[in-house]
């Protein structure tokens, strides 16, 4: 299989909207947030033959970075695509630290981030619409 990691392009929006606004994603990222966040300078996609398998939206914070959105197509989860995408991001950007938030009950995502070396460094109580706590995670390089 030949994968391409590249900046988001405006034509990708239609493809992403076929699967990204699923019930789970819309809980974390309302549609208006998604639409305003997807920009070529801060969103990368991992695609195969034009089909987007995973995407990451980030922001640069001087020598650090923050992951704002990380999502993988439901049929492509567990196959290492998000891992490849985050590795490419950290390699290209040379961040000293990478930050992100994860819902305390999102055990699969939490295990995934911990497997990459992220550690919990804080929390934001009642951050999510369901009253759930956001766990603040950090990866140091």
C-alpha positions in Angstrom: 0.0 0.0 0.0 1.2 3.5 -0.8 0.2 6.2 1.6 0.7 9.9 1.3 0.9 12.4 4.1 0.2 15.9 2.9 -1.4 19.2 3.9 -5.2 19.4 3.8 -6.6 20.6 0.6 -10.0 22.3 0.1 -11.2 19.3 -2.0 -10.6 17.1 1.1 -13.4 18.7 3.0 -16.1 16.7 1.1 -14.3 13.4 1.7 -13.8 14.1 5.4 -17.4 15.2 5.9 -18.5 11.7 4.7 -17.2 10.1 7.8 -15.9 12.7 10.3 -19.2 14.1 11.6 -20.2 10.7 13.0 -21.9 10.8 16.4 -18.6 10.3 18.3 -16.8 13.0 16.4 -19.6 15.5 16.7 -19.6 15.1 20.4 -16.0 16.3 20.6 -16.0 18.7 17.6 -19.2 20.5 16.6 -19.5 21.0 12.8 -18.7 24.7 12.9 -15.5 24.0 14.8 -14.5 21.4 12.3 -15.2 23.6 9.3 -13.2 26.5 10.8 -10.3 24.3 11.9 -9.5 22.5 8.7 -6.8 24.7 7.0 -3.8 23.6 4.9 -1.3 25.2 7.2 -2.6 23.4 10.3 -4.2 20.1 9.0 -2.5 17.1 7.5 -4.1 14.0 6.1 -2.9 10.5 5.5 -4.5 9.3 2.3 -4.3 6.3 0.0 -5.5 6.8 -3.6 -7.4 9.9 -2.6 -9.2 8.2 0.3 -8.5 10.0 3.6 -7.7 7.4 6.3 -6.6 9.8 9.1 -6.2 13.5 9.8 -4.7 15.7 12.4 -5.2 19.4 13.1 -2.6 21.1 15.1 -1.2 24.5 16.2 2.3 25.6 16.6 3.2 27.1 20.1 6.7 28.4 19.6 8.8 25.2 20.1 5.8 23.1 21.2 2.7 21.9 19.4 -0.8 21.1 20.3 -3.0 18.5 18.6 -6.5 19.9 18.3 -8.2 17.1 16.3 -6.9 13.6 15.5 -9.3 11.3 13.8 -9.2 8.1 11.8 -11.8 6.7 9.4 -13.8 4.1 11.5 -12.9 1.3 9.1 -9.2 2.2 9.3 -8.8 2.3 13.1 -6.2 0.1 14.8 -4.1 -0.1 11.7 -1.4 2.4 12.7 -2.5 5.3 10.5 -2.9 7.9 13.3 0.5 6.7 14.7 2.2 7.3 11.3 0.5 10.7 11.0 1.6 11.9 14.5 5.1 10.6 13.9 5.4 12.5 10.7 4.1 15.6 12.4 6.6 15.4 15.3 9.4 14.6 13.0 8.7 17.5 10.6 7.9 20.1 13.2 10.7 19.1 15.7 8.4 20.0 18.7 10.1 19.9 22.1 6.7 19.0 23.5 3.4 18.0 22.0 0.1 18.6 23.9 -3.4 17.3 23.6 -6.6 16.7 25.5 -8.6 13.5 25.7 -11.9 12.7 27.4 -11.4 10.8 30.7 -13.7 8.0 29.4 -12.1 7.6 26.0 -10.1 4.6 27.1 -9.0 3.5 23.6 -7.6 7.0 22.8 -5.9 7.2 26.2 -4.2 3.8 25.7 -3.2 4.9 22.2 -1.6 8.1 23.4 0.1 6.4 26.3 1.6 3.8 23.9 3.2 6.8 22.1 4.7 8.1 25.3 2.2 10.8 26.3 1.9 11.4 30.0 -1.0 13.0 31.9 0.1 16.4 33.2 -3.2 18.0 34.2 -7.0 18.0 33.7 -9.9 20.2 33.0 -13.0 19.2 35.0 -16.4 19.4 33.4 -14.8 20.4 30.1 -17.0 18.3 27.8 -20.7 18.7 27.2 -21.5 15.6 29.2 -19.6 17.0 32.2 -16.6 14.8 31.6 -13.1 15.8 32.4 -10.5 16.5 29.8 -7.1 14.9 30.6 -4.2 17.0 29.5 -1.4 14.9 28.0 2.1 15.8 27.0 4.8 14.1 24.9 8.3 15.3 25.5 11.0 14.7 22.9 
